[in-house]
Amino acid sequence: MSAAVLVVDDDDDIREVLRALLEDEGYAVEEARHGEEALRTLRSSPHHFVVLLDLRMPVLDGAAVIAAIAKEKALRQRHAYILATADNRTLPLSFVQQLTSLEIPVLSKPFEERRLFALVAASAARLTGHKH
């Protein structure tokens, strides 16, 4: 069985497109509109998610979610993360270093489907390797 994917983006159209693409690839997909919703789902769900996390969102943005992940070992161990952003060339160095240390790849927007699928598959493989 494929991993579940949690798509976290405030843009309804983007969430809808990502859901369709990923479901066509055989993934179960859940959605969150912002980081706070995502953290609630990640903390309460029995699933191990590959989290496709947008950087710029209202309420709680991707950077704040990553800060929470850095502090909560359970969130780091149970889920795998991919940061999606159009701002990858202007990310602060300290944030890039945090992404590297947490093994969070960056998916540049607009993205190619091949790259999306490759990152999700690699993250899902890492997750299944970590399952106890």
C-alpha positions as a printed NumPy array, in Angstrom:
array([[  0.   ,   0.   ,   0.   ],
       [  1.25 ,   3.473,  -0.893],
       [  1.905,   6.122,   1.695],
       [ -0.717,   8.729,   2.434],
       [  0.047,  12.286,   1.329],
       [ -1.052,  15.399,   3.209],
       [ -1.256,  18.391,   0.846],
       [ -0.922,  21.632,   2.821],
       [ -1.714,  24.717,   0.728],
       [ -4.057,  27.671,   1.139],
       [ -4.883,  27.671,  -2.603],
       [ -7.934,  25.466,  -3.298],
       [ -7.009,  24.992,  -6.968],
       [ -3.465,  23.86 ,  -6.148],
       [ -4.753,  21.39 ,  -3.539],
       [ -7.276,  20.034,  -6.041],
       [ -4.666,  19.573,  -8.812],
       [ -2.169,  17.936,  -6.436],
       [ -4.875,  15.623,  -5.062],
       [ -5.835,  14.498,  -8.596],
       [ -2.2  ,  13.956,  -9.658],
       [ -1.269,  12.033,  -6.528],
       [ -4.427,   9.926,  -6.421],
       [ -3.783,   8.952, -10.048],
       [ -0.386,   7.695,  -8.834],
       [ -2.105,   5.537,  -6.201],
       [ -1.648,   7.695,  -3.106],
       [ -4.337,   8.338,  -0.516],
       [ -4.528,  12.136,  -0.163],
       [ -5.719,  14.372,   2.653],
       [ -5.7  ,  18.166,   2.627],
       [ -5.05 ,  21.047,   4.995],
       [ -5.569,  24.754,   4.23 ],
       [ -2.83 ,  26.042,   6.548],
       [ -0.127,  24.928,   8.925],
       [ -2.268,  24.852,  12.055],
       [ -4.708,  22.46 ,  10.379],
       [ -1.772,  20.371,   9.135],
       [ -0.206,  20.073,  12.603],
       [ -3.569,  19.007,  14.081],
       [ -3.851,  16.27 ,  11.45 ],
       [ -0.224,  15.153,  11.843],
       [ -0.491,  14.928,  15.632],
       [ -3.794,  13.04 ,  15.671],
       [ -3.72 ,  10.78 ,  12.605],
       [ -2.642,   7.137,  12.796],
       [ -1.25 ,   7.5  ,   9.234],
       [  2.357,   8.092,   8.304],
       [  2.159,  11.014,   5.874],
       [  4.373,  12.384,   3.174],
       [  3.605,  16.065,   3.764],
       [  3.661,  18.392,   0.77 ],
       [  3.981,  21.712,   2.584],
       [  3.52 ,  25.127,   0.989],
       [  5.77 ,  27.862,   2.376],
       [  3.464,  30.888,   2.131],
       [  0.117,  30.428,   3.895],
       [ -2.08 ,  32.36 ,   6.302],
       [ -2.6  ,  31.362,   9.965],
       [  0.593,  29.269,  10.206],
       [  3.052,  29.23 ,   7.312],
       [  5.402,  26.466,   6.209],
       [  8.363,  27.886,   8.135],
       [  6.344,  27.82 ,  11.382],
       [  5.308,  24.218,  10.706],
       [  8.951,  23.287,  10.139],
       [  9.889,  25.02 ,  13.411],
       [  7.269,  22.848,  15.174],
       [  8.616,  19.712,  13.47 ],
       [ 12.138,  20.594,  14.619],
       [ 10.895,  20.711,  18.242],
       [  8.658,  17.616,  18.151],
       [ 10.552,  14.385,  17.651],
       [  7.336,  12.397,  17.084],
       [  6.408,  14.612,  14.12 ],
       [  9.878,  14.141,  12.616],
       [  9.838,  10.376,  13.03 ],
       [  6.283,   9.596,  11.919],
       [  6.111,  11.763,   8.8  ],
       [  8.263,  12.872,   5.863],
       [  8.155,  16.432,   4.538],
       [  8.612,  18.24 ,   1.23 ],
       [  8.57 ,  22.045,   1.153],
       [  6.931,  23.572,  -1.933],
       [  7.792,  27.183,  -2.744],
       [  8.294,  29.647,  -5.551],
       [ 10.788,  31.494,  -3.286],
       [ 13.52 ,  28.86 ,  -3.142],
       [ 16.194,  31.299,  -4.367],
       [ 15.5  ,  33.779,  -1.577],
       [ 15.24 ,  31.473,   1.447],
       [ 17.382,  32.593,   4.395],
       [ 20.511,  30.501,   4.884],
       [ 19.524,  29.516,   8.428],
       [ 16.202,  28.169,   7.095],
       [ 17.966,  26.26 ,   4.298],
       [ 20.307,  24.736,   6.913],
       [ 17.302,  23.725,   9.03 ],
       [ 15.67 ,  22.071,   5.988],
       [ 18.92 ,  20.215,   5.299],
       [ 19.308,  19.001,   8.871],
       [ 15.684,  17.787,   8.912],
       [ 16.152,  16.14 ,   5.485],
       [ 13.342,  18.206,   3.933],
       [ 13.735,  18.585,   0.165],
       [ 12.475,  21.708,  -1.606],
       [ 10.088,  21.428,  -4.537],
       [ 10.248,  24.593,  -6.647],
       [  7.005,  26.052,  -7.968],
       [  5.988,  25.771, -10.704],
       [  7.055,  22.151, -10.517],
       [  7.306,  19.344, -13.013],
       [  5.1  ,  16.336, -12.296],
       [  8.137,  14.031, -12.645],
       [  9.972,  15.899,  -9.883],
       [  6.868,  15.886,  -7.637],
       [  6.383,  12.127,  -8.063],
       [ 10.089,  11.396,  -7.561],
       [ 10.221,  13.388,  -4.307],
       [  6.993,  11.873,  -2.968],
       [  8.145,   8.344,  -3.856],
       [ 11.561,   8.891,  -2.235],
       [  9.939,  10.348,   0.894],
       [  7.429,   7.488,   1.069],
       [ 10.277,   4.969,   0.757],
       [ 12.154,   6.691,   3.599],
       [  8.993,   6.576,   5.716],
       [  8.363,   2.887,   5.192],
       [ 11.978,   2.24 ,   6.059],
       [ 11.444,   4.056,   9.38 ],
       [  8.287,   2.189,  10.37 ],
       [  8.662,   0.045,  13.474]])
